[in-house]
């Protein structure tokens, strides 16, 4: 029996999980949150995980999902793509964010001759200011579906017509991070899958996941990456800790700071407002290098939150002032209900951990 208990403790330590998780029911607000989700007041939630001071203090799965259930991270994976670009720059594979995209694709001369494409930089792609004639955020011209039907998603994206001069108009589209899949592969002479495994996933002990690939073998970097929620927490902690994991600098502190400034105002948008909840006062959302910021504000608290966001309610929340990381996975695809995470944060999680 003692040996079995020791094995359990060893596994907990390997996953970075504290025995405190067994005591989550002692927190009345978290207990109420669990009851509200289990009682279907909040629908479509698959998991909620909370890490405080890098200790996993809450981990619950709902609606048939379990700890070993891989989950489609959707566009929250774009934030991980941002980390991969930062690592490629840190390692010297890419010079900096101002490097022109055409320099990575000499086999496509049109990139250098098109009056707008020749101006396109890595930074433009990271900020969703590429200028391509695509826009997903408001469902006006979604290019992802057509891209998914093509044989080579990187080539498809690069050959799209331009609408605006790069760097001028914020227009959310998955073709931008897809091009970065090709940029990293060209710069490193490695597939994006091998690069991510060597420089990000293996150092964090992330081994259970599934890439979505196009027919040409390019890994999708705009979404559709399947991962365990407990590993999403690790990635959030990495960012919260300024790129450090296990005393090792995985991605530079400089890149974490630069990529998460989030000073691009998203026009007329608030996640709290989109949630249709009265639990918090709507605040404007801001964008960085595939990361978002929004203040969650109620009559009792106000916290600036950094987060990754994916369709259906996939979130990695980082609340730096509280040393807190929170993960939600949901199945509310194409619905405002995915934003219910903001109400849950405002009503239960932030009040439970506020100073």
N, C-alpha and C positions, 0 to 999 in steps of 0.2 A: 504493500500500500504506500509506504514512504517513497519507494522508487517511482511509483506512478505519479505521486504528487510532485516529485522533483522534475519529472518529465514535463508535466503541465506547466510548471514555473519556467522551465527552460524555453518552451514554446512561446510563452507569453513574452519573455525577454527578447526572443528572436524577432517577434513582430512589433516590438516596442510598445507592448501593451501592459498597462499597470493593473495590479490586482484591485485597484480602486474601482475598476469597472463593475465589480460585484456590489458596490455600495451606491450605485446610481439612484436606487429607489429612495435613498435618504434625502434626496433633493426634491422637495415637493413640486416645484415647477416642472422638473423633468419628468416626474411621475405623472403629472397632469398632461404633459405633452404626449407621453406614451399612450395614456388612456384615450386622448383625443384622436390620435392616429389609429389606434386599434379599434376605436369605436366608430370609425369612418367619418368623423367630423372633417378630417382631411383625407381626401381620397387619392389613390394612385401613388402613394409613397412606398418606396421599396427599401430604403435604408436611411438612417440618420446616425452619424458618428460625430463625436465631439472629443477633441484633444485639448487639454488644458496643461500648459507648461510641458508640452511634449509627452503627456501621459494620456492614454485613451481612457476617458472617464465615462463615456457613454457609447454604446454600440447596440443598435437594435435594427432588426430586419422585419419587414412586413410583407403581407400579400404573397407569401410563398417564397420570397427571396431569402437566401442564406449568405453566410460569410463567404462561401466559396462560389457564389454566383457571379460570373462575369457580367458587367453592365456596360451598355453602350453609353459612352461619355458624351456623345454628340459634340457640340461645338465647345464644350469646356476643354476639349483636348487642344483647341487652338492655343490656349495658354501654355500648354506643355510644349507645343511647337515653338513658342516664344523662348522658352528655356533652351531648347535645342539650338536655336539660332545664336543665343548668347554663348552657349558652350563652344559652338563652332568659331565664334569671334575670339573668345578667350584662348582657344587652342591655336589661333593663327591661321585657320583654314580660310576664313573670310576676313578681309581687311577691317571693315567697319560697316555700319548701317548705311553709309552714303555710297557704297560701291554700287555701280550700275548693274542692273540685272542682265543686260545683253552680254556682259563680259563672261558670263558663265555658260552661254549657249552660242558659241561661234558657228554652230551648224545651222542656226536660224538667222540669216542675215537681215531679215525684215525687222528684227528687233532694233537694229542699229540704224535703219533707214527711216522707219516710221517716226514722224516728228514728235510724237508723244512717248512712244515706247523707248526711244533712245534716252529719254530723261528718267525713266523708271528706276528707282532705287529700292534696296532692301527695306529701308525705312518706310517708303511709301506703301509697301506690301504689309508691313507690320502695323501700320496705323490705319489700314483700310482706306487709303487714299491713292490707290493705284490708278484710277481713272478709267478702268475697264467699264464697258457698258453692261454692268451687272449690279443688282441691288437686292439683297435678301431680307434685310431688316424690316422693311415695310411691304414685302411681298410684291414689289413692283416689277422686277425682272430677275427672277431666280435662274442663274445659269448652272446651278449644281446638278439639276436633274439631267440636263443635256450633257453636261460633262461626264456624268456617271454612265451614260450610254456610249461614250467614246472609248477608243482602244487605249489611248494614252492621255491621261488626265493633265499631265504637265504640259504637253504639246497643245492640247485643246485650250488650256488657259492662256498660254502665251500667244496663241493665234486669234484670240478674241478681239473684236474691234474696240477701239478706245472711244470714250465719250468726253472725258475731261482731261485737262493737263494734270499729270501726277503731282500729288502733294497739295491739291487745292480743295477737293470735295471728299468728305467722309461718306463712303458708300460700302456698307457691310456686304462681303461676299466671300464664299469659301474658295473661290479660285485664287485669291491672294495667298493664303497659307499653302495651297496645293503647289504653287510655283516655288515656294520655299522648300518643299520636299525635294524638288529638282535641283535647286540651288545648293542645298547641303550635300546632296549626292554628287553633284559635279565638283564641288569644292573639296570634298574629302575623299573622293574615289571609293566611297562606301555607299551601300544602300542606306536609306534613312532608318531602316529597321536595325541594321548592324550598328550604325552610329548611335542610335538611341540606347540600344542594349549595352554597348561598351561604356558610354560616357554618362548615362543617366540611370537607366534601370538597374543594371547590375550593382553599381555603388549603393543604391537605395534598397537592394534586396527585393526588387520587383521582378518576378519571374513568371507569373501567371497572367497572361494577357493575349489579345488577338488583334492583329492588324487587319484592316480592310485594304486590299490591293486592287489596282486596276489591271487590265489584261496584260499590260507591259511590265508589271511587277513594281510599279511605283506605290509606295505606302501613302495612304491617305492621311494628310496632316491637318485637315480641316474639321475632322470629326470621325464618327463611326469607328472609334478605337475602343475595344472592349477591355475593361480593367476591373479589378476588385475595389470596392469602396475603401477598404482598409489601406490600399496602396494610393488611392486619391488623397487620403489624409497625409501620407508621407510626403507627397509632392507639395501639398499645402504647407506643411511644416518646413520643408526645404526653403520655400519662398519666405515664410515668416522669419526664419533664422538667417536671412540674407545670404542664402546659397550654401550654407554649411549643413553637412549631414555626418554625424559620427566623427566630429573633429576634422572632417575633410571638406575643403572648399570645392564643391561640385560645379557650381557656376559662380562667377565673380559677384562680389557685393556691388560693384559698379553696375553690372548688368541688371541685377535685381532692382536697384534704385532707378535706373533709367527706364526700364520696361514697365514699371508700375507707378510712374508719376501720374499717369491718367489725367491729362489736362485737355483732352479733346471732348468738348461738350457734345453729347448726343442730342440732337434737336428734339425738343418737346417729348422727352422720354424719362420716365421714372419707373423702376421695377416695383416699388411699393404701390404706386398708382395703378400699374398694370395688374397687380394682384387683386384689385378691387376691395382691398381690406381697409378698414377704418382704424386698425391697430397702430398705424404710424402715419406721420405727416409726410406726404410725397416730397421727395428731394430729387434734384437733377442727377442723372447718371453721367459718368465720364469714362472715356476710353483711353487706353494706353497702347502698349504692344500686345494686343490680344488679351489684356486684362481690363477689368472694370473697377470703378469705385463709385460708391453711393453711400450717403449718410443715412443710417437708420435712426429716425428721430421720433420719440414719443414724448409725452408730458413729463416722463420720469428719467429719460436717458437720451443720449445722442452719441452715436458711435460711427466713426468712419470705417467702412468695410471695403476691403479689397477682395475681388472674387473672380473666379472663372465661371462661365455660364454656358449651359447647353440646352437645346430645345427639350421640352418635356419636364424640366426641373432638375437638371444635373448641375450642382453647384459645389465649388470649393470656396468656402468663405475663410478669410483671414482677418482677424481683428487684432491688429498689432498691439494696441494699448492694453488689451486683456490677455495677451499671450495665448490666444485661442484660435483653433482651427476647427471648422465645421464642414462636414460633407453631407449633401443630400443627393440621393438618386431617386428618380420618379419615372412614372410612365405616362405623364400628362402631356403627351406630344401634341403640339399645335394648339394647346389650350392655355388660357390665362391661369389655370389652376396650378401650372408649374411654378408660378410666382408665389404660391402660398408659403414657400420657404421664408419669404420676407416677413409674413405675419408671424410665423412660428419663431423666427429669430427675435422679433420685437416683443412677443408676448411671453415666451418661455426661456429661450436660451440666453439672450443678452441680460435680462434682469437677474437670471440665476448666477451669472458670473461677473456682473459689473462690480467695480471697485466700491 
